[in-house]
Amino acid sequence: MKIYDFNGRKNICGDRVHEARCRHRLTQSDLAARLQIAGITIERDSISRIEIGTRFVADYELKELAKILKVSVTWLLGIDD
């Protein structure tokens, strides 16, 4: 099994996910519930781990996170400001 790691983190979008979630006044549970409605199996603790960078984020999850948080995928990745 490969372990994916970039500068000590398993994703580069966690800080932006946290920022956008807070901007929309969503709890981690709220965000997990919206992702579940969209068909992504995820729990609140997984959102926490995404935000602190200890969980890998699949491309399909990133796409749905961007849609729910009303931001672009490139913004979540830190490409756009």
N, C-alpha and C positions, 0 to 999 in steps of 0.2 A: 504494500500500500504506500502510495506517495503521500508525503506530508507537504502541503502547500503553505508557504510562509514567505512574507514580504516585509522586511524590516521588523521582524518580530510579531507580525500580525497575519491573520489568515484572510483578511479582506482589507480593502482600502476605502470602503464606502461607509463604514460604521459611524464615523463622526458625523457625516452628512445625513445619514439616516436619523440619528439622534436629533440633530438640528432641525430637520424638516418635521419630524414627529412632534417635537416640542412646539414648533411654530404653529402647527395645526391643533395643538392642545389635545393630542391623543396620548393615551397611556400605552405602555407596551402591550397590555392585554387587548386594547382597542385595535392596535395595528395587527396583532396576531389574528384577531377575529376577522378583520377585513381581508387578510390574506387567505384565511380559511374559506371565507365565502367565495373568493376568487379561485379556489381549488388547490391551494398550496397548503400542505399539511405542515403546520408550524405551531409552536407553543410560545407563551410569553417568555420563558427562559431562553429560548432561541433568539428572540429579538434582543434580549439583554446581551447575549453572547455576540451577536452581530455588532451591536453598538460598541462593545469593548474590544472587538477584533479577535475574539477567540473562536469564531465560527466562520467557516467558508460560506460564501454566498454564491449560489448557482446563477447562471445567466437568466434563467426564467424567473427566479425570485427577484433579481435585480430589476428586471423589466416591470414586474408587478408592483414592487416597492415604489418605483418611479411614478407609475400610474396612480397609485393610491395616495402618495404624498404630493402629487401634482408638481413634480419636478422632472427634469430630463435625466436619462441614464448617464449622460456625460457629466451632468452636475454632481450626481451621486459619486461618480468616479473621480471627481476633483479636476476634471478637464476644463469645465466652464465655471466661471465665477457667479 
